[in-house]
């Protein structure tokens, strides 16, 4: 497939890029600063182009002729409102560019831990993470209200670099936990789950989550 990827230089974005290339997809990494993607930029299946996820024209240009647009965009601390802005420009740009679908690297905070209770609203949720979690939740509502084919992938409560095992459990709107009530996933396995969705399309116009 032909994929446009925003956020390819972040921890999750790099893993998604590597997984997509491993599977033989043609990837266009769209970056504000193309010099940040060193090492992989010589891959035969990878193109790197300048673009801005906050500009609809730039998103539309990147989306043109693509099967999937993936956003692994993560704002800087204190600029969480950019998530909602990016959601709007992605929806507009994907529609104008005619891409087949949009897949979002989302947040875990809005996943339910009990009926009607979101993870981000529990007492144990770190206070410093709440602005980002709320911003992700707002962006999710923007994406969900759109009329394009979208998929929103929420990680486990804890996502960090680790191993690529290919073994994990899948949920929808509820946080997935293990027998000890922990919720975690490696960045590498998160990327596997996202590219599985690119290849198999189980959650078109829906959200899912993954954890061990």
C-alpha positions in Angstrom: 0.0 0.0 0.0 0.9 3.6 -0.4 1.1 5.3 3.0 1.6 9.0 4.1 3.0 9.2 7.6 3.1 12.2 9.8 5.2 12.2 13.0 7.7 9.7 11.7 10.5 11.1 13.8 8.9 10.4 17.2 9.4 7.3 19.2 6.1 5.7 18.1 6.3 7.2 14.6 9.7 5.7 13.9 8.5 2.3 15.0 5.5 2.6 12.7 7.8 3.6 9.8 10.1 0.7 10.4 7.2 -1.8 10.6 5.6 -0.4 7.4 8.9 -0.7 5.5 9.4 -4.2 6.9 6.1 -5.2 5.3 7.0 -3.7 2.0 4.6 -0.7 2.0 5.6 2.4 0.1 5.8 5.2 2.7 6.0 8.9 2.3 7.2 10.5 5.6 5.9 14.1 5.9 8.1 16.2 8.1 8.5 19.9 8.9 12.3 19.3 9.1 13.4 16.5 6.8 16.9 16.5 8.2 15.5 14.8 11.3 15.0 11.5 9.5 18.5 10.2 9.1 19.5 6.7 8.4 16.2 5.4 7.0 15.9 8.1 4.3 17.8 5.9 1.8 15.3 3.0 1.9 14.0 2.2 -1.6 10.4 2.2 -0.4 10.7 5.5 1.5 10.2 9.0 0.3 10.7 12.0 2.5 8.9 15.3 1.9 8.4 18.6 3.7 4.9 19.3 5.0 3.0 20.5 8.0 0.2 18.6 9.7 -1.4 21.8 10.8 -1.9 23.1 7.2 -4.8 21.5 5.3 -3.2 22.2 1.9 -0.1 20.3 3.0 -2.1 17.4 4.3 -4.1 17.2 1.1 -1.0 17.2 -1.0 0.5 14.4 1.1 -2.8 12.4 1.0 -3.2 12.5 -2.8 -2.8 9.1 -4.3 -2.3 7.4 -0.9 -4.3 4.4 0.4 -3.7 5.4 4.0 -2.7 8.5 6.0 -1.2 7.7 9.4 -0.8 10.4 12.0 1.7 9.7 14.8 1.7 13.5 15.6 2.5 14.4 19.2 2.5 18.1 20.3 5.1 19.6 22.6 4.4 20.1 26.2 2.1 23.1 26.7 0.9 22.9 23.1 -1.7 20.2 23.6 -4.4 22.2 21.7 -2.5 21.4 18.5 -4.0 17.9 18.7 -7.5 19.2 18.0 -6.2 21.5 15.2 -4.3 18.6 13.7 -7.5 16.5 13.8 -9.4 19.1 11.8 -6.7 19.5 9.2 -6.2 15.8 8.8 -9.9 15.2 8.2 -10.1 18.1 5.7 -6.8 17.2 4.0 -7.6 13.5 3.7 -10.9 14.3 2.2 -9.5 16.8 -0.2 -6.6 14.5 -1.1 -8.8 11.5 -1.7 -6.8 9.1 0.5 -8.6 5.8 1.3 -8.5 6.2 5.1 -7.0 7.9 8.1 -5.4 6.1 11.1 -4.6 8.0 14.3 -2.1 7.2 17.0 -4.3 8.2 19.9 -4.3 8.4 23.6 -5.3 6.0 26.4 -6.9 8.5 28.7 -10.4 8.4 27.3 -10.6 4.6 27.5 -13.1 3.3 30.1 -12.0 1.6 33.2 -15.6 1.2 34.4 -18.9 2.0 32.8 -18.9 5.7 32.2 -15.5 6.2 33.9 -12.5 7.2 31.8 -8.9 6.4 32.8 -8.0 10.1 32.8 -10.7 10.8 35.4 -9.5 8.3 37.9 -7.7 9.5 41.1 -4.5 7.6 40.2 -4.1 9.3 36.8 -1.1 11.6 36.9 -2.2 15.2 37.1 0.5 16.4 34.7 -0.8 14.1 32.0 -4.4 15.3 32.1 -4.1 18.2 29.7 -2.7 15.9 27.0 -5.2 13.2 27.8 -8.1 15.7 27.4 -6.6 17.0 24.2 -6.4 13.5 22.8 -10.1 12.9 23.8 -11.2 16.1 22.1 -9.3 15.1 18.9 -10.9 11.7 19.0 -14.3 13.3 19.0 -13.4 15.4 16.0 -12.2 12.4 14.1 -15.2 10.3 15.1 -17.6 12.9 13.9 -16.0 13.0 10.4 -17.4 11.4 7.3 -14.1 9.8 6.2 -12.9 6.3 6.9 -10.9 6.5 10.1 -9.4 4.3 12.7 -8.2 5.5 16.1 -5.7 3.2 18.0 -5.4 3.9 21.7 -2.3 2.4 23.4 -2.3 0.7 26.8 -2.0 2.9 29.8 1.8 2.5 29.6 3.6 2.4 26.2 7.4 2.3 26.1 10.2 0.9 23.9 10.6 -2.9 24.3 10.4 -6.0 22.2 8.5 -6.8 19.0 6.6 -10.0 20.0 3.5 -9.8 17.8 1.5 -11.2 20.8 -1.0 -8.9 22.5 -4.7 -8.6 23.2 -7.1 -6.3 21.5 -10.0 -4.3 23.0 -12.3 -1.5 21.8 -13.3 1.3 24.2 -12.2 -0.3 27.5 -8.7 -0.3 28.9 -7.1 -3.8 28.5 -5.4 -5.0 31.7 -3.7 -8.2 32.7 -4.3 -10.4 35.7 -2.4 -8.0 37.9 -4.4 -5.1 36.7 -1.5 -3.7 34.7 -1.9 -2.2 31.2 1.1 -1.9 29.0 2.4 -2.4 25.5 5.7 -2.0 23.8 6.1 0.7 21.1 7.2 -2.1 18.7 4.0 -4.2 19.3 1.8 -1.1 19.1 3.3 -0.6 15.6 2.6 -4.2 14.7 -1.0 -3.7 15.7 -1.4 -0.5 13.7 0.1 -2.1 10.6 -2.1 -5.2 11.1 -5.0 -2.8 10.9 -3.6 -1.1 7.7 -3.4 -4.6 6.1 -6.6 -6.1 7.4 -9.1 -3.2 8.1 -11.0 -4.6 11.1 -11.8 -1.3 12.7 -12.8 1.1 9.9 -14.7 4.0 11.5 -13.9 2.7 15.0 -11.5 2.7 17.8 -9.5 -0.2 19.2 -6.7 -0.6 21.8 -4.0 -3.1 22.5 -2.2 -4.4 25.6 -0.5 -7.5 26.9 
